[in-house]
């Protein structure tokens, strides 16, 4: 089935994203994803995630956002901004793990 990235955020809002199954992450992948958040995301969102080129993405700032919505942003980026789509490098389960990591202020 072809992917329709432009429609994906709408589909997530309407139908939700399947819950993350920790078994979908390869052993050691959580540590790699944590490093990705701190280093790659930190390169735009600040090394302490308080903001920089991109906005503050710490848990208190993200309070009230849904895991599914954040995962969709991670996967598909934000058109018209420097936020790139990460779907070429991350699975849906990994994007959901990152969203939970950010919302919980640490490991999900």
Secondary structure as the mmCIF struct_conf table of DSSP 4:
data_model
#
loop_
_struct_conf.conf_type_id
_struct_conf.id
_struct_conf.beg_label_comp_id
_struct_conf.beg_label_asym_id
_struct_conf.beg_label_seq_id
_struct_conf.end_label_comp_id
_struct_conf.end_label_asym_id
_struct_conf.end_label_seq_id
HELX_RH_AL_P HELX_RH_AL_P1 UNK A 5 UNK A 15
HELX_LH_PP_P HELX_LH_PP_P1 UNK A 18 UNK A 20
HELX_RH_3T_P HELX_RH_3T_P1 UNK A 22 UNK A 24
BEND BEND1 UNK A 25 UNK A 25
HELX_LH_PP_P HELX_LH_PP_P2 UNK A 26 UNK A 26
TURN_TY1_P TURN_TY1_P1 UNK A 27 UNK A 28
HELX_RH_AL_P HELX_RH_AL_P2 UNK A 29 UNK A 36
HELX_RH_PI_P HELX_RH_PI_P1 UNK A 37 UNK A 41
HELX_RH_AL_P HELX_RH_AL_P3 UNK A 42 UNK A 45
TURN_TY1_P TURN_TY1_P2 UNK A 47 UNK A 48
BEND BEND2 UNK A 49 UNK A 50
BEND BEND3 UNK A 52 UNK A 54
HELX_LH_PP_P HELX_LH_PP_P3 UNK A 55 UNK A 56
BEND BEND4 UNK A 58 UNK A 58
HELX_RH_AL_P HELX_RH_AL_P4 UNK A 59 UNK A 62
TURN_TY1_P TURN_TY1_P3 UNK A 63 UNK A 64
HELX_RH_AL_P HELX_RH_AL_P5 UNK A 67 UNK A 76
TURN_TY1_P TURN_TY1_P4 UNK A 79 UNK A 80
BEND BEND5 UNK A 81 UNK A 82
TURN_TY1_P TURN_TY1_P5 UNK A 87 UNK A 89
HELX_RH_AL_P HELX_RH_AL_P6 UNK A 92 UNK A 104
TURN_TY1_P TURN_TY1_P6 UNK A 105 UNK A 105
BEND BEND6 UNK A 106 UNK A 106
#
